[in-house]
Amino acid sequence: MPTFNVPAAIVTGAGASGELASHARRLGGRRVLLVTDAFMVSSGAAQPFVDQLTAAGLPTAVFDGVQPDPSVQNVEAGLAALRAAEADLVVSLGGGSPLDCAKAIAILATNGGSVRDYMGYEKIPLPGRPHIAIPTTAGTGSEVTRACVITDTERDEKMLLMSVQCVPSVALVDYELTMSMPPALTAAVGVDTLTHAIEAYVSRKANALTDPIALSCVALCAKHLRRAFHDGTHQAAREGMALAACQGGMAFGNASVALVHGMSRPIGALFHVPHGISNAMLLPTVTRFSLSGAVARYATIARTFRAATDGHSDQAAAEALVDALESLNAELGIPRLRDHRLMDATRFEHSLEKMAADALASGSPGNNPRVPHAEEIVALYREAW
């Protein structure tokens, strides 16, 4: 049966992050671990949150050892920091990497063991430490999802932990924290948001609760993504994309992602391409492949995204969506796989069978409206190249 899991409290709008201390106290926190990355600390962006918590009588330790695509080692170091600080509440600040790392730290603090023990769906028995998530990018939606992705560097594999126990206790979605994002990051996380909405809507696990949220996310992306990219100071566009990211997370967190994400994770694990970029590079190719499995749903997305009108047949509208996605990538400067600086043609070709196998093993391709076999995934990688 469909279920819908989101944080118990989601606060949105300008200044939402100013409510951190009050929610920390409400959750019974006494000592806090703030999980973030080195840039957030060196830039001074993390200090106001430390000050806010400290002023409220909540001693706060900072763990800034989160790298892009957080690793098992990052989680283990963060867990050690939590224990050293005797923290009973976790706060995450940053993009999807600090938020996911914090989820894993909170889970291991109560469940023990290794991240590897909980890879897969609903394998985490106990709730983690209370967790307040504060996103600073409008993209991953991790602040509201039960998904947690941690890289196993020994096996070049991104491990997906999907469990209700990963859902943060509180999400503070403050668009003012996203105003300083540069255009390239705005583009990457923005198309990531759109991908979440599209995959949630066409997923075999889509349902009556997730459908309207997914389509609202698509509509917000249509209205605000280009403006946020071209004018990062536009407050309405930034607010719209922060809300879109949150809605995209709510949608895919409950309907699951599909083939784009399944194929994207191996690219991140092997080549360390940021998640949002790898999703964006794959989205047009995978959408074209998938159309025949859900023509009417892709047509609805196309009309919501303003790529087609009611005057188009469903087939024409669905095909127009692929064209619109390709045009969007071009406008936002999203490269093809072969043009990304981290991609190597020889290694890519030699890794195709492993990437296809890892994509299928993640389970996400099984949610796709058209479920591929390994040879088709290899062909799609080559087409996207």
Protein Blocks (a to p, Z undefined) as FASTA:
>chain_A
ZZddddfbdcedehklmmmmmmmmmnopabdcddddfklmmnommmmmmmmmmmnopacd
ddfkbcehiafklmmmmmmmmmmnopabdcdeddfklmmmmmmmmmmmmngpjfklmgce
hiafbacdddddddfbdfkommmccbdcdddfklopacddddfklpcfbdcddfklmmmp
cfklmmmmmmmmmmmmmmmmmpmkbcfklmmmmmmmmmmmmmmmmmmmmmmmlmklmmmm
mmmmmmmmmmmmmnopafklmmmmmmmmmnopafklmmmmmmmmmmmmmmmmommlmmmm
mmmnopacfkbcfklmmmmmmmmmmmmmmmnopacfklpmkbcfklmmmmmmmmmmmmmm
nommmmpmbdcdfklmmmmmmmmZZ
